[in-house]
């Protein structure tokens, strides 16, 4: 799975948690979940759980703390998929 495919899956995961549809449509690796999409920290935890389920991976607390933007999410997803 390439980065663009991961971005599309992350976009679909994030969609229910943001009301900023314009920012969601422009979602890319530089998109910050909190600043750009106005996602609160409680919903960010839900997004991490949804990512774990969708990609069949486990994200530890250290990685969860790093996952503040799309690029970090992709890096974590890719690193987990290579170890499966």
N, C-alpha and C positions, 0 to 999 in steps of 0.2 A: 504494500500500500504506500503510495507516495504522499508527499506533504499536502498537495492539493486535495486529495481524497480525504485525508485526515481533517483538513480545515472544513470541508463540507459536512463531515460527521459532527465535528465540534459545533459548527454553526447550528445544526439541527438540535443538538443537545441544549445549547444556550438559549435558543429561541423562546421557550416558555418563561424564561427568567428575566427577560429584558423587554421594556416597552419602547426602547429607542430603536425603532425599526430601520431608520436611516443608517445608524452605526452598525447594526447587525448586517445589513446588506453590503456594507463596505468592509466587513470583517476580513482581516488579514493577519499575518504573523505579528504585526506591531500592535494589534488591538489589545487594550488593557481591559480586563473584565470589569473592574471597579470604576475606573476613570471614564472609559469610553462607552461602556454599555450600562453603567449605573447599576451594577449588580451588587447587592449587599453581601456581607461576609457569610451570613447564614445560607443564602442561595448559592454562594460560591462552593460551600461544602456539598450542597445537593448536586451541583454540576460535577464536582470531583467524583461523587458516588455514581452518577450517571455515566461518566467517562469510564470508570472502572467496569461497570456492567456492560456497556456497549463494546468496549475493546477487550473485555475478559482479562483485565490486569488488576494488580493490587498496587495502590499508591500509598506509600508510607507518609508519616507526618512531615518529615523533612521535605519530601517532594511536594506535598500538599501546600506547604508554606511558600514554595517557589512558584507555584502555579498561579501566577497573577495575570499572565497574559497568554495569548494564543501561542506564541513561539515557545514559551516554557512548557505549555501543555503538549504541544507536538513533540518536543524533545523528550519529554517523559514517556509519552505513548510509544514513540519509536524505540527508545531504549528498552522498554518493557517487552515490546513485541520481538525484539531480537534475542531476548533471553528465554523466550518460550520454546 
